[in-house]
Amino acid sequence: MADRSQFLRGTLEGCILKIIERNETYGYEIAERLQKYGFSEISEGTIYPLLLRLEKNGMIDSVKKESAYGPKRKYYYMTETGKKELQEFYTIWCEIQNGINQIFNNEEEEE
């Protein structure tokens, strides 16, 4: 049986990059947006290690800003490296999606 977490492992970073590309944002807000898009199992505990890795790899950067609700928040924004990585991710994603769709939508196996 398919394991949903295995499927998600390789795609979450790309999804996070896309969310950050749209708007500078912080970890909790990223988790909320992912949940809104149907990633109900994703928590902040999953998000922060990915954000750390993306930042370490130079794809995103961060700045601490004042918050009306308590201590400063770490806001993440996209770097040029991140923009290139996001484009590569999306290109590969479209290729994989196209291949899977062809397999599942083709009722007769071609010889």
GIZIZI-V832536 format. One line per field, one symbol per residue. ss: DSSP state (~ for helix, > for strand, _ for the rest). psi: psi as a letter, one per 30 degrees, with the letter a starting at -180 (. if undefined). A space follows every 10 residues. Layout:
ss=???
psi=???
This chain:
ss=___~~~~~~_ _~~~~~~~~~ ~~__>>~~~~ ~~~~~~____ ___~~~~~~~ ~~~~~~___> >>>>>>>__> >>>>>>>>_~ ~~~~~~~~~~ ~~~~~~~~~~ ~~~~~_____ _
psi=kkjeeeeeef feeeeeeeee eekklleeee eeeeeeggif fklefeeeee eeeeeeggfl llkklkkfgb lkkjkklkle eeeeeeeeee eeeeeeeeee eeeffjekkk .
